[in-house]
Amino acid sequence: MTATIIDGKSRAAALDEKVAAAVAGLKSAHGMVPGLAVVLVGDDPASDIYVSNKVKRTEAAGMRSIEHRLPGDTAEDDLIALVEALNADPEVDGILVQMPLPKHIDSDRVVMTIDPAKDVDGLHPMNAGLLVLGRSALVACTPQGCVDLAKQARGGDLTGLDAVVIGRSILVGKPVSLLLQNENCTVTMAHSRTKDLAGLCSRADIVVAAVGRPGYVKADWLKAGATVIDVGINRIPAPERGEGKTRIVGDVDTEAAKQVAGAITPVPGGVGPMTIGFLLVNTVMAACRRRGLPEPTIA
């Protein structure tokens, strides 16, 4: 058996088309164009690529893109002042401060400053708490992408399935476990110190790997036919490409896992494109909620 490759790129493209249609509808019916502000501090190459892709896809969907690029030595108070200004700007519906921030800036303070109604990254404690309570909230984008791809692979219904989430971060592990519970899965949250992690995975219909270790999840851990969502983005040496070259791999030993799993996300090209897709979805939803407008059905 060779696993089906879950194509995040094509799913994200379809999501973008739905977002663009919703944006066009809002403009036609209400004269409103959602606006997304993205803030980048410093010149981290990976962050620069992420921000550029976000800006391109925001504009391609017909939304207003507001981009702020700040030098790496920007003072924390200056960044806070910018976020507060974006909070007060009626043309801005969503605010995303690209992580990681330089070490001299307190990321928690920055996130706490963002208006929860504009927190399209879903990181503010108010939105995280609403998710725990099962209430309507702006939910972190990568976890939404994980669950969407799992549903695509499993025919749209995850009811009754056993899921193991490896990783307990506030960015992915914790919210994705809650979203899977909302889909009526039985969820085990695991991590690198879990006893008999292989045994837990061997009984899981869905495995979400978000532990940040290249090739950590082995093929012989997996149940035959399992759906594997690999969130990892790890850069490792690739001497076969030349001196000093690297390549990106996930948290799963993908090539071996393909021989056991029923479906698996590739890295890159799996979860990554979905993250930006749900960032756009969140921006549309935030724009509608702020104005008391009906929320379009997108995802």
TAWO-V171822 format. One record per residue. N is the residue number from 1. RES is the residue in three letters. PHI is phi in whole degrees, -180 to 180 (none if undefined). NEAR is the number of other C-alpha atoms within 12 Angstrom. Layout:
# TAWO-V171822
n | res | phi | near
N | RES | PHI | NEAR
N | RES | PHI | NEAR
This chain:
# TAWO-V171822
n | res | phi | near
1 | MET | none | 14
2 | THR | -118 | 18
3 | ALA | -65 | 25
4 | THR | -71 | 26
5 | ILE | -86 | 32
6 | ILE | -83 | 36
7 | ASP | -84 | 30
8 | GLY | -68 | 37
9 | LYS | -65 | 26
10 | SER | -70 | 21
11 | ARG | -66 | 32
12 | ALA | -66 | 36
13 | ALA | -64 | 25
14 | ALA | -66 | 21
15 | LEU | -65 | 32
16 | ASP | -60 | 37
17 | GLU | -64 | 24
18 | LYS | -67 | 26
19 | VAL | -63 | 38
20 | ALA | -61 | 31
21 | ALA | -66 | 24
22 | ALA | -66 | 34
23 | VAL | -64 | 37
24 | ALA | -61 | 23
25 | GLY | -65 | 27
26 | LEU | -65 | 26
27 | LYS | -66 | 20
28 | SER | -69 | 12
29 | ALA | -83 | 13
30 | HIS | -128 | 18
31 | GLY | 64 | 12
32 | MET | -118 | 26
33 | VAL | -121 | 36
34 | PRO | -60 | 43
35 | GLY | -122 | 40
36 | LEU | -117 | 46
37 | ALA | -103 | 41
38 | VAL | -118 | 42
39 | VAL | -117 | 38
40 | LEU | -120 | 37
41 | VAL | -111 | 36
42 | GLY | 95 | 28
43 | ASP | -127 | 23
44 | ASP | -60 | 20
45 | PRO | -59 | 13
46 | ALA | -65 | 19
47 | SER | -64 | 23
48 | ASP | -61 | 24
49 | ILE | -66 | 15
50 | TYR | -59 | 26
51 | VAL | -64 | 34
52 | SER | -61 | 24
53 | ASN | -66 | 25
54 | LYS | -63 | 38
55 | VAL | -63 | 31
56 | LYS | -61 | 24
57 | ARG | -72 | 32
58 | THR | -62 | 37
59 | GLU | -67 | 25
60 | ALA | -64 | 23
61 | ALA | -82 | 35
62 | GLY | 88 | 30
63 | MET | -93 | 38
64 | ARG | -82 | 31
65 | SER | -111 | 32
66 | ILE | -117 | 29
67 | GLU | -117 | 30
68 | HIS | -123 | 25
69 | ARG | -112 | 24
70 | LEU | -113 | 24
71 | PRO | -65 | 18
72 | GLY | -64 | 21
73 | ASP | -96 | 19
74 | THR | -57 | 23
75 | ALA | -69 | 21
76 | GLU | -57 | 25
77 | ASP | -64 | 18
78 | ASP | -69 | 18
79 | LEU | -65 | 35
80 | ILE | -60 | 27
81 | ALA | -63 | 18
82 | LEU | -65 | 30
83 | VAL | -61 | 33
84 | GLU | -63 | 23
85 | ALA | -66 | 19
86 | LEU | -68 | 32
87 | ASN | -56 | 29
88 | ALA | -85 | 19
89 | ASP | -81 | 19
90 | PRO | -67 | 21
91 | GLU | -82 | 26
92 | VAL | -102 | 36
93 | ASP | -102 | 41
94 | GLY | -135 | 47
95 | ILE | -126 | 48
96 | LEU | -129 | 47
97 | VAL | -100 | 45
98 | GLN | -65 | 34
99 | MET | -102 | 28
100 | PRO | -81 | 27
101 | LEU | -91 | 29
102 | PRO | -54 | 25
103 | LYS | -62 | 16
104 | HIS | -81 | 18
105 | ILE | -108 | 24
106 | ASP | -81 | 19
107 | SER | -61 | 24
108 | ASP | -62 | 20
109 | ARG | -64 | 22
110 | VAL | -64 | 36
111 | VAL | -62 | 34
112 | MET | -64 | 25
113 | THR | -77 | 32
114 | ILE | -65 | 38
115 | ASP | -59 | 33
116 | PRO | -55 | 34
117 | ALA | -72 | 37
118 | LYS | -114 | 47
119 | ASP | -81 | 43
120 | VAL | -73 | 44
121 | ASP | -86 | 45
122 | GLY | 67 | 44
123 | LEU | -103 | 42
124 | HIS | -64 | 33
125 | PRO | -54 | 29
126 | MET | -66 | 25
127 | ASN | -70 | 30
128 | ALA | -62 | 32
129 | GLY | -67 | 22
130 | LEU | -63 | 22
131 | LEU | -63 | 30
132 | VAL | -59 | 24
133 | LEU | -79 | 16
134 | GLY | 77 | 19
135 | ARG | -97 | 16
136 | SER | -63 | 22
137 | ALA | -155 | 31
138 | LEU | -84 | 41
139 | VAL | -102 | 45
140 | ALA | -48 | 43
141 | CYS | -73 | 36
142 | THR | -61 | 42
143 | PRO | -59 | 45
144 | GLN | -61 | 44
145 | GLY | -63 | 44
146 | CYS | -59 | 48
147 | VAL | -68 | 48
148 | ASP | -60 | 38
149 | LEU | -68 | 47
150 | ALA | -62 | 45
151 | LYS | -65 | 30
152 | GLN | -60 | 27
153 | ALA | -73 | 31
154 | ARG | -107 | 27
155 | GLY | 79 | 13
156 | GLY | 93 | 14
157 | ASP | -129 | 19
158 | LEU | -106 | 28
159 | THR | -55 | 21
160 | GLY | 82 | 18
161 | LEU | -81 | 26
162 | ASP | -89 | 29
163 | ALA | -125 | 41
164 | VAL | -118 | 44
165 | VAL | -108 | 46
166 | ILE | -100 | 41
167 | GLY | 126 | 35
168 | ARG | -127 | 27
169 | SER | -72 | 25
170 | ILE | -73 | 28
171 | LEU | -77 | 28
172 | VAL | -132 | 40
173 | GLY | -55 | 38
174 | LYS | -66 | 35
175 | PRO | -66 | 43
176 | VAL | -68 | 46
177 | SER | -66 | 40
178 | LEU | -69 | 36
179 | LEU | -64 | 39
180 | LEU | -67 | 41
181 | GLN | -63 | 28
182 | ASN | -64 | 25
183 | GLU | -91 | 26
184 | ASN | 70 | 19
185 | CYS | -86 | 28
186 | THR | -96 | 25
187 | VAL | -114 | 34
188 | THR | -112 | 31
189 | MET | -93 | 35
190 | ALA | -121 | 30
191 | HIS | -162 | 28
192 | SER | -65 | 22
193 | ARG | -102 | 13
194 | THR | -67 | 19
195 | LYS | -75 | 11
196 | ASP | 53 | 14
197 | LEU | -61 | 28
198 | ALA | -61 | 25
199 | GLY | -65 | 18
200 | LEU | -62 | 28
201 | CYS | -64 | 37
202 | SER | -66 | 28
203 | ARG | -105 | 26
204 | ALA | -91 | 33
205 | ASP | -79 | 37
206 | ILE | -131 | 47
207 | VAL | -122 | 55
208 | VAL | -108 | 52
209 | ALA | -103 | 48
210 | ALA | -141 | 42
211 | VAL | -106 | 34
212 | GLY | 76 | 28
213 | ARG | -130 | 26
214 | PRO | -61 | 26
215 | GLY | 62 | 28
216 | TYR | -67 | 32
217 | VAL | -86 | 41
218 | LYS | -94 | 31
219 | ALA | -61 | 30
220 | ASP | -77 | 25
221 | TRP | -83 | 28
222 | LEU | -90 | 38
223 | LYS | -75 | 30
224 | ALA | -59 | 26
225 | GLY | 87 | 27
226 | ALA | -65 | 38
227 | THR | -96 | 44
228 | VAL | -116 | 55
229 | ILE | -109 | 57
230 | ASP | -101 | 52
231 | VAL | -92 | 51
232 | GLY | -65 | 38
233 | ILE | -133 | 28
234 | ASN | -122 | 24
235 | ARG | -97 | 21
236 | ILE | -125 | 19
237 | PRO | -61 | 16
238 | ALA | -134 | 14
239 | PRO | -60 | 11
240 | GLU | -65 | 11
241 | ARG | -94 | 11
242 | GLY | 126 | 10
243 | GLU | -62 | 9
244 | GLY | 79 | 12
245 | LYS | -81 | 13
246 | THR | -134 | 15
247 | ARG | -142 | 19
248 | ILE | -100 | 25
249 | VAL | -132 | 29
250 | GLY | -94 | 38
251 | ASP | -90 | 38
252 | VAL | -114 | 39
253 | ASP | -74 | 31
254 | THR | -61 | 37
255 | GLU | -60 | 23
256 | ALA | -72 | 21
257 | ALA | -64 | 38
258 | LYS | -59 | 30
259 | GLN | -82 | 24
260 | VAL | -120 | 27
261 | ALA | -68 | 39
262 | GLY | -85 | 29
263 | ALA | -153 | 38
264 | ILE | -151 | 48
265 | THR | -86 | 49
266 | PRO | -82 | 34
267 | VAL | -134 | 34
268 | PRO | -80 | 28
269 | GLY | 98 | 29
270 | GLY | -108 | 36
271 | VAL | -71 | 43
272 | GLY | -50 | 36
273 | PRO | -61 | 38
274 | MET | -70 | 41
275 | THR | -61 | 42
276 | ILE | -68 | 42
277 | GLY | -57 | 48
278 | PHE | -79 | 43
279 | LEU | -62 | 48
280 | LEU | -67 | 55
281 | VAL | -59 | 47
282 | ASN | -61 | 47
283 | THR | -65 | 50
284 | VAL | -63 | 50
285 | MET | -63 | 39
286 | ALA | -63 | 39
287 | ALA | -62 | 39
288 | CYS | -70 | 30
289 | ARG | -64 | 23
290 | ARG | -64 | 27
291 | ARG | -105 | 21
292 | GLY | 70 | 11
293 | LEU | -95 | 17
294 | PRO | -61 | 18
295 | GLU | -86 | 24
296 | PRO | -70 | 24
297 | THR | -85 | 17
298 | ILE | -119 | 25
299 | ALA | -78 | 31
